[in-house]
Amino acid sequence: MEVTAQTVKELRERTGAGIMDCRKALTEAEGNLAKAEALLKEKGMRGPKDPSRETKQGFVESYKHPGGQLGSLVELNCETDFVSRTEDFRQLAYEIALHVAAANPLYPDREAIPEAVLEAQAASFTEQLRLAGTTESDLQAKLDARMAQWVQEVALLDQPYVRDPKSTIRQLILGLSAKTGENVRVGRFARFKVGE
């Protein structure tokens, strides 16, 4: 099976591994994405070398929408000062700040959403589905789909990037992480709108 640029790109987005490593793994796995991903994991070629390394360096970027009514601040962290000074790192911090202003995420990722909030949202969706006449046999599948969509709306890393909805913020960060070989993480973010 031929390895296409699109499959290489998809594997790279999934794993954060380098382009050549992805191409080699796909060739070895005869184009099968799942097998190629497993091969990369076995070889330890999944993003940064050690995901537990601390990210105490970084950069704070701001974005202000024209007119000055809307803006955001984002702290993007990495492992070394060297990486935090690169143009790619600063550009990603800016893009995430722009995204935060536009998409208004409430939480960094799914793990940061309090359990009580998840339970309340699930209860609300369950009630809506039952009122809409959903059968009990279909309820769990539809609830799972609604919850996944809701998480995508409120969790920064799961949101589709506003300039390219085919990519998520997590995939943008993984791409830079693969390029630098360092962990890259969003530390904190805040969105400001006049009157809110």
SULTAUR-V431815 format. One record per backbone hydrogen bond with DSSP energy under -0.5 kcal/mol. CO is the residue of the C=O (numbers start at 1). NH is the residue of the N-H. If there is no record, write none. Layout:
{{CO,NH} {CO,NH}}
//
This chain:
{{2,4} {4,8} {5,9} {6,10} {7,11} {8,12} {9,13} {10,14} {11,15} {12,16} {18,22} {19,23} {20,24} {21,25} {22,26} {23,27} {24,28} {25,29} {26,31} {27,30} {29,32} {31,33} {32,36} {33,37} {34,38} {35,39} {36,40} {37,41} {38,42} {39,43} {40,45} {41,44} {45,47} {50,53} {54,56} {57,78} {59,61} {59,76} {61,74} {63,72} {65,68} {69,194} {70,65} {71,192} {72,63} {73,190} {74,61} {74,76} {75,77} {75,187} {75,188} {76,59} {77,185} {78,57} {80,84} {81,85} {82,85} {83,86} {86,90} {87,91} {88,92} {89,93} {90,94} {91,95} {92,96} {93,97} {94,98} {95,99} {96,100} {97,101} {98,102} {99,103} {100,104} {107,156} {108,157} {109,112} {110,113} {114,117} {114,118} {115,119} {116,120} {117,121} {118,122} {119,123} {120,124} {121,125} {122,126} {123,127} {124,128} {125,129} {126,130} {127,131} {128,132} {129,134} {130,133} {135,138} {135,139} {136,140} {138,142} {139,143} {140,144} {141,145} {142,146} {143,147} {144,148} {145,149} {146,150} {147,151} {148,152} {149,153} {150,154} {151,155} {154,106} {154,107} {154,156} {155,158} {155,159} {156,159} {157,170} {159,169} {161,164} {164,161} {164,167} {167,161} {168,172} {169,173} {170,174} {171,175} {172,176} {173,177} {174,178} {175,179} {176,180} {177,181} {177,182} {181,49} {185,77} {185,187} {188,75} {190,73} {192,71} {193,196}}
//
